[in-house]
Amino acid sequence: METEAFDTEALITITAFNIEARYPDFKRSFRQKCTAKYTADQLATIKELFLWLQSSLS
């Protein structure tokens, strides 16, 4: 399965969410980063990647 550079960067960001949300030291800075706009933008990216993955597996 090939990805474009944009998709790779998005996956790196999504992985960072998992790491930052898991460790207490990162939680405060992560919450400050997550404005409504930032969250909406990232959620839209995650939805696009999800649809791309679904179509790739079909």
SULQUI-V790236 format. One record per residue. PHI is phi in whole degrees, -180 to 180 (* if undefined). PSI is psi as a letter, one per 40 degrees, with the letter a starting at -180 (none if undefined). Layout:
BEGIN
phi=PHI psi=PSI
phi=PHI psi=PSI
END
This chain:
BEGIN
phi=* psi=h
phi=-100 psi=i
phi=-126 psi=i
phi=-84 psi=i
phi=-57 psi=d
phi=-60 psi=d
phi=-65 psi=d
phi=-64 psi=d
phi=-63 psi=d
phi=-64 psi=d
phi=-66 psi=d
phi=-64 psi=d
phi=-64 psi=d
phi=-63 psi=d
phi=-63 psi=d
phi=-62 psi=d
phi=-57 psi=d
phi=-63 psi=d
phi=-69 psi=d
phi=-66 psi=d
phi=-76 psi=e
phi=-86 psi=d
phi=-106 psi=h
phi=-54 psi=d
phi=-62 psi=d
phi=-92 psi=e
phi=-59 psi=d
phi=-63 psi=d
phi=-67 psi=d
phi=-67 psi=d
phi=-63 psi=d
phi=-66 psi=d
phi=-72 psi=d
phi=-86 psi=g
phi=-71 psi=i
phi=-60 psi=d
phi=-66 psi=d
phi=-59 psi=d
phi=-63 psi=d
phi=-63 psi=d
phi=-63 psi=d
phi=-68 psi=d
phi=-64 psi=d
phi=-63 psi=d
phi=-64 psi=d
phi=-63 psi=d
phi=-63 psi=d
phi=-60 psi=d
phi=-64 psi=d
phi=-61 psi=d
phi=-64 psi=d
phi=-64 psi=d
phi=-64 psi=d
phi=-59 psi=d
phi=-69 psi=d
phi=-70 psi=d
phi=-86 psi=e
phi=-81 psi=none
END
